[in-house]
Amino acid sequence: MDVSAFRMRRARWCAVVSVLVVPFIVPNSYYLHLINLIGIQTLVVIGLNILSGYTGQISMGQAGYFAVGTYTSSLLMMRLGLSFWVSSIAAAIASVACGIVIAIPALRLSGPYLVMATVGFGEIIRLVLVNWVPVTRGAAGLTGIPAPSLVSIPIVSERGFYYLILATVSAGVFIAVRLSRSKIGRTFAAIREDELAAESMGVPVDIYKVAAFAISAAYAGVAGAIYGSFAGVASPDNFTFDDSVAFLCMSVVGGNRSVWGALVGTVALTFFSEALRFLQSYRLILYGVILLSTAIFMPQGLSGLGPLAGAWLSRCAHSRGGRGRLWRGGEKRGA
């Protein structure tokens, strides 16, 4: 076996083992709770990356899809007694339906007009949750949302939710990576680069745009279903415009053209928000500064720094190696 291939395989196995043992090495439950929230938010941001990074469609209504998934799953479990798994599928379907509903009238919109349409969708969902009191309980929200169970064993601990979220995020990452390398992903990229050129080549642009909205909404819907059972409560205050801005910031900071950028951006912004919790009243201002700074200094996000760092280290290694060879050669010539 090639040495480089062996080292790569060993590194992968080390990474897998490290991820699996996280719940046993985290110092307290608060940090594990934070990690679980990062996993849930990562699902939402992966969906947003598929929409904005792959197809170039900006959306600031992800909190709306997130809310639809949470309330659909929670109400089905509470009112009809359905299992978490069936309710999660229904939540994804409901979110996809909402994504298609907003995508069709938004097909002829772009730039700030598309942003305004998606912002309006998020606010409409929040107002429905507040005012549809007989179903959603209004501003009081839902309480006592059932926990998921696996083989009749309820998942109620932070560790149990960690592995559930880890499995879901892993599946989401796998699907997104496969999608980016498929014909659909390449078509999304063609639409992002030049929509008119793609349409002139016979690409059904409208269908692919609607599909991007639907896929993005499905990710948010599944994340919402997990969030409802994880938190045990759901309130309209958890799905505001601020949350949509946060999801967009996570996408941009991590790099919206990278699947792994969703994870990087979510981790970075979550810990940044926790460190500056005392400035939460200035949350939108901070997000604006972060977005502007990222656009100016890191247009490819944090995930774009990896290749740059690798190239820099490689250049340094070559230059050191070159100087070493010259020095050794000079020493020999001097000798």
C-alpha positions as CSV (number, residue, x, y, z in Angstrom):
1,M,0.0,0.0,0.0
2,D,1.2,3.5,-0.9
3,V,2.5,5.4,2.2
4,S,0.5,8.5,1.4
5,A,-2.7,6.5,1.0
6,F,-2.0,4.7,4.3
7,R,-1.5,8.0,6.1
8,M,-4.7,9.4,4.6
9,R,-6.7,6.4,5.6
10,R,-5.2,6.5,9.1
11,A,-6.1,10.2,9.4
12,R,-9.7,9.5,8.4
13,W,-10.1,6.8,11.0
14,C,-8.6,9.0,13.6
15,A,-11.1,11.7,12.7
16,V,-14.0,9.3,12.9
17,V,-12.9,8.0,16.3
18,S,-12.4,11.6,17.6
19,V,-15.9,12.6,16.5
20,L,-17.4,9.5,18.1
21,V,-15.8,10.0,21.5
22,V,-16.7,13.7,21.7
23,P,-19.6,13.2,24.2
24,F,-17.2,11.4,26.6
25,I,-14.4,14.1,26.6
26,V,-16.5,17.3,26.6
27,P,-16.1,18.8,30.1
28,N,-19.7,19.5,30.8
29,S,-23.2,19.2,29.4
30,Y,-23.4,22.9,28.4
31,Y,-20.7,22.5,25.7
32,L,-22.3,19.3,24.5
33,H,-25.6,21.1,24.2
34,L,-23.8,23.8,22.2
35,I,-22.3,21.2,19.9
36,N,-25.7,19.7,19.3
37,L,-27.1,23.1,18.4
38,I,-24.2,23.6,16.0
39,G,-25.1,20.3,14.3
40,I,-28.7,21.3,13.9
41,Q,-27.8,24.7,12.5
42,T,-25.2,23.1,10.2
43,L,-28.1,21.2,8.4
44,V,-29.9,24.5,7.8
45,V,-26.7,26.1,6.5
46,I,-25.9,23.2,4.2
47,G,-29.3,23.6,2.6
48,L,-28.7,27.4,2.3
49,N,-25.3,26.7,0.6
50,I,-27.0,24.5,-2.0
51,L,-29.4,27.4,-2.8
52,S,-27.0,30.4,-2.6
53,G,-23.6,28.8,-3.2
54,Y,-24.5,26.3,-5.9
55,T,-27.2,28.3,-7.8
56,G,-26.6,31.9,-6.7
57,Q,-30.1,32.4,-5.3
58,I,-29.9,34.5,-2.1
59,S,-32.5,33.5,0.6
60,M,-33.1,35.2,3.9
61,G,-36.1,33.0,4.8
62,Q,-34.4,29.9,6.1
63,A,-35.9,30.5,9.5
64,G,-39.3,30.1,7.9
65,Y,-38.5,26.6,6.6
66,F,-36.9,25.8,9.9
67,A,-40.1,26.9,11.7
68,V,-42.3,24.9,9.4
69,G,-40.3,21.7,10.1
70,T,-40.3,22.3,13.8
71,Y,-44.1,22.9,14.1
72,T,-45.1,20.3,11.6
73,S,-43.2,17.5,13.3
74,S,-44.1,18.7,16.9
75,L,-47.8,19.0,16.1
76,L,-48.0,15.6,14.4
77,M,-46.3,13.9,17.4
78,M,-48.4,15.8,20.0
79,R,-51.8,15.8,18.3
80,L,-51.8,12.5,16.3
81,G,-49.3,10.5,18.2
82,L,-47.0,9.8,15.2
83,S,-43.4,8.7,15.8
84,F,-40.5,11.1,15.4
85,W,-39.3,9.4,12.3
86,V,-42.6,9.7,10.4
87,S,-43.1,13.2,11.7
88,S,-39.6,14.2,10.4
89,I,-40.5,13.0,6.9
90,A,-43.7,14.9,7.0
91,A,-41.8,18.0,8.2
92,A,-39.4,17.7,5.3
93,I,-42.3,17.4,2.9
94,A,-44.1,20.4,4.4
95,S,-41.0,22.5,4.1
96,V,-40.4,21.4,0.5
97,A,-44.0,22.5,-0.3
98,C,-43.3,25.9,1.2
99,G,-40.0,26.1,-0.7
100,I,-41.8,25.4,-4.0
101,V,-44.6,27.9,-3.1
102,I,-42.0,30.7,-2.6
103,A,-39.8,29.6,-5.5
104,I,-42.4,29.8,-8.2
105,P,-43.3,33.5,-7.9
106,A,-39.6,34.3,-7.2
107,L,-38.4,32.8,-10.5
108,R,-38.4,36.2,-12.1
109,L,-36.8,38.0,-9.2
110,S,-33.1,38.5,-8.5
111,G,-30.8,40.5,-6.3
112,P,-32.5,42.7,-3.6
113,Y,-36.0,41.8,-4.9
114,L,-35.4,38.1,-4.2
115,V,-34.1,38.9,-0.8
116,M,-37.2,41.0,0.0
117,A,-39.4,38.1,-1.2
118,T,-37.7,35.6,1.1
119,V,-37.7,38.0,4.0
120,G,-41.4,38.4,3.5
121,F,-41.9,34.7,3.5
122,G,-40.1,34.3,6.8
123,E,-42.2,37.0,8.4
124,I,-45.4,35.5,7.1
125,I,-44.6,32.2,8.7
126,R,-43.8,33.9,12.0
127,L,-47.0,35.8,12.0
128,V,-49.0,32.7,11.2
129,L,-47.4,31.0,14.2
130,V,-48.3,33.9,16.4
131,N,-51.9,34.4,15.3
132,W,-53.0,30.8,14.5
133,V,-53.6,30.3,18.2
134,P,-55.9,27.2,18.1
135,V,-53.2,25.2,16.3
136,T,-49.9,26.8,17.3
137,R,-50.9,28.2,20.7
138,G,-49.7,31.6,19.5
139,A,-46.9,33.4,21.3
140,A,-47.0,30.9,24.2
141,G,-45.6,28.3,21.8
142,L,-45.6,24.5,22.1
143,T,-44.3,22.7,25.2
144,G,-43.8,19.1,26.1
145,I,-42.7,18.1,22.6
146,P,-42.1,14.3,22.7
147,A,-38.5,13.0,22.4
148,P,-37.6,10.6,19.6
149,S,-37.1,6.9,20.4
150,L,-35.0,4.2,18.8
151,V,-36.2,0.6,19.2
152,S,-38.6,1.7,22.0
153,I,-35.6,3.4,23.8
154,P,-36.3,7.2,24.1
155,I,-33.5,9.6,23.2
156,V,-33.5,12.2,26.0
157,S,-29.9,12.7,27.0
158,E,-27.5,15.1,25.3
159,R,-25.3,12.2,24.3
160,G,-28.2,10.4,22.7
161,F,-29.1,13.5,20.7
162,Y,-25.5,14.0,19.8
163,Y,-25.3,10.7,17.9
164,L,-28.7,11.3,16.3
165,I,-27.6,14.7,15.1
166,L,-24.2,13.3,14.0
167,A,-25.9,10.6,11.9
168,T,-28.3,13.2,10.3
169,V,-25.5,15.7,9.6
170,S,-23.3,13.0,8.1
171,A,-26.1,11.9,5.8
172,G,-26.8,15.5,4.9
173,V,-23.1,16.1,4.1
174,F,-22.9,12.9,2.0
175,I,-26.0,13.8,0.0
176,A,-24.7,17.4,-0.6
177,V,-21.3,16.2,-1.7
178,R,-22.8,13.7,-4.1
179,L,-25.1,16.3,-5.4
180,S,-22.3,18.8,-6.0
181,R,-20.5,16.2,-8.1
182,S,-23.6,15.0,-10.1
183,K,-25.1,16.4,-13.2
184,I,-27.6,18.4,-11.1
185,G,-24.8,20.0,-9.2
186,R,-22.9,21.0,-12.3
187,T,-26.2,22.4,-13.7
188,F,-26.7,24.4,-10.6
189,A,-23.1,25.8,-11.0
190,A,-23.8,26.7,-14.6
191,I,-26.9,28.6,-13.6
192,R,-24.9,30.4,-10.9
193,E,-22.2,31.5,-13.4
194,D,-24.4,32.6,-16.2
195,E,-28.1,32.0,-16.2
196,L,-28.7,33.2,-19.8
197,A,-25.9,31.0,-21.2
198,A,-27.3,28.0,-19.4
199,E,-30.8,28.7,-20.7
200,S,-29.5,29.1,-24.2
201,M,-27.9,25.6,-23.9
202,G,-31.3,24.1,-23.3
203,V,-31.1,23.9,-19.5
204,P,-34.6,24.2,-17.9
205,V,-33.5,27.0,-15.5
206,D,-36.8,27.4,-13.8
207,I,-37.1,23.8,-12.9
208,Y,-33.6,23.7,-11.4
209,K,-34.2,26.9,-9.4
210,V,-37.4,25.4,-7.9
211,A,-35.5,22.2,-7.2
212,A,-32.7,24.2,-5.4
213,F,-35.3,25.9,-3.2
214,A,-37.0,22.6,-2.5
215,I,-33.7,20.9,-1.5
216,S,-32.7,23.8,0.7
217,A,-36.1,23.8,2.4
218,A,-35.9,20.0,3.0
219,Y,-32.6,20.4,4.9
220,A,-34.2,23.1,7.1
221,G,-37.3,21.0,7.6
222,V,-35.4,18.0,8.9
223,A,-33.3,20.3,11.1
224,G,-36.5,21.8,12.5
225,A,-37.9,18.4,13.3
226,I,-34.8,17.5,15.3
227,Y,-34.7,20.9,17.0
228,G,-38.3,20.6,18.3
229,S,-37.7,17.3,20.0
230,F,-34.2,18.4,21.2
231,A,-35.5,21.6,22.8
232,G,-38.8,20.2,23.9
233,V,-40.4,23.6,23.3
234,A,-41.1,25.7,20.2
235,S,-42.0,29.4,20.1
236,P,-42.3,31.9,17.3
237,D,-39.5,33.9,19.0
238,N,-37.1,31.1,17.9
239,F,-37.7,31.7,14.2
240,T,-37.2,35.4,13.6
241,F,-35.5,37.5,10.9
242,D,-32.4,37.6,13.1
243,D,-32.1,33.9,12.8
244,S,-32.3,34.0,9.0
245,V,-29.5,36.7,9.1
246,A,-27.5,34.4,11.4
247,F,-27.9,31.5,8.9
248,L,-26.8,33.7,6.0
249,C,-23.7,34.9,8.0
250,M,-22.8,31.3,8.8
251,S,-23.0,30.4,5.1
252,V,-20.9,33.4,3.9
253,V,-18.3,33.2,6.7
254,G,-17.7,29.5,6.1
255,G,-17.8,29.7,2.3
256,N,-21.2,29.2,0.6
257,R,-19.7,27.2,-2.3
258,S,-18.4,24.5,0.0
259,V,-20.3,21.8,1.9
260,W,-17.7,21.8,4.6
261,G,-17.9,25.6,4.7
262,A,-21.3,25.2,6.4
263,L,-19.8,23.4,9.3
264,V,-16.8,25.8,9.6
265,G,-19.0,28.9,9.4
266,T,-21.5,27.5,11.9
267,V,-18.9,26.6,14.4
268,A,-17.0,29.9,14.1
269,L,-20.1,32.1,14.3
270,T,-21.7,30.1,17.2
271,F,-18.6,30.4,19.4
272,F,-18.1,34.0,18.4
273,S,-21.7,34.7,19.4
274,E,-21.2,32.9,22.7
275,A,-18.0,34.9,23.4
276,L,-19.8,38.2,22.7
277,R,-23.1,37.3,24.5
278,F,-23.0,40.6,26.3
279,L,-23.4,42.4,23.0
280,Q,-26.5,40.5,21.9
281,S,-28.5,43.7,21.8
282,Y,-26.2,44.7,18.9
283,R,-26.6,41.3,17.2
284,L,-27.7,42.6,13.7
285,I,-24.9,45.2,13.7
286,L,-22.3,42.6,14.5
287,Y,-23.7,40.3,11.7
288,G,-23.5,43.3,9.3
289,V,-19.9,43.9,10.2
290,I,-19.1,40.2,9.8
291,L,-20.7,40.0,6.4
292,L,-19.0,43.2,5.1
293,S,-15.6,42.1,6.5
294,T,-15.9,38.6,5.0
295,A,-16.9,40.1,1.6
296,I,-13.9,42.4,1.6
297,F,-11.1,40.3,3.1
298,M,-12.3,36.6,2.6
299,P,-14.6,36.4,-0.4
300,Q,-14.4,32.6,-0.4
301,G,-15.0,32.4,3.4
302,L,-13.0,30.5,6.0
303,S,-13.1,27.3,3.9
304,G,-11.1,29.1,1.2
305,L,-8.2,29.7,3.5
306,G,-7.4,26.0,3.6
307,P,-6.0,25.8,0.0
308,L,-4.2,29.1,0.5
309,A,-2.6,27.9,3.7
310,G,-1.6,24.6,2.0
311,A,-0.1,26.5,-0.9
312,W,1.8,28.8,1.4
313,L,3.2,25.9,3.4
314,S,4.2,24.0,0.3
315,R,5.9,27.2,-1.1
316,C,7.8,27.6,2.2
317,A,8.9,23.9,2.2
318,H,10.1,24.2,-1.4
319,S,12.0,27.4,-0.6
320,R,13.6,25.9,2.5
321,G,14.5,22.8,0.6
322,G,16.0,24.9,-2.2
323,R,18.1,26.9,0.2
324,G,19.2,23.7,1.9
325,R,20.3,22.2,-1.4
326,L,22.2,25.4,-2.3
327,W,23.9,25.6,1.1
328,R,24.9,22.0,0.9
329,G,26.1,22.5,-2.6
330,G,28.1,25.6,-1.6
331,E,29.6,23.7,1.3
332,K,30.7,21.0,-1.0
333,R,32.1,23.5,-3.4
334,G,33.8,25.3,-0.6
335,A,35.3,22.1,0.7
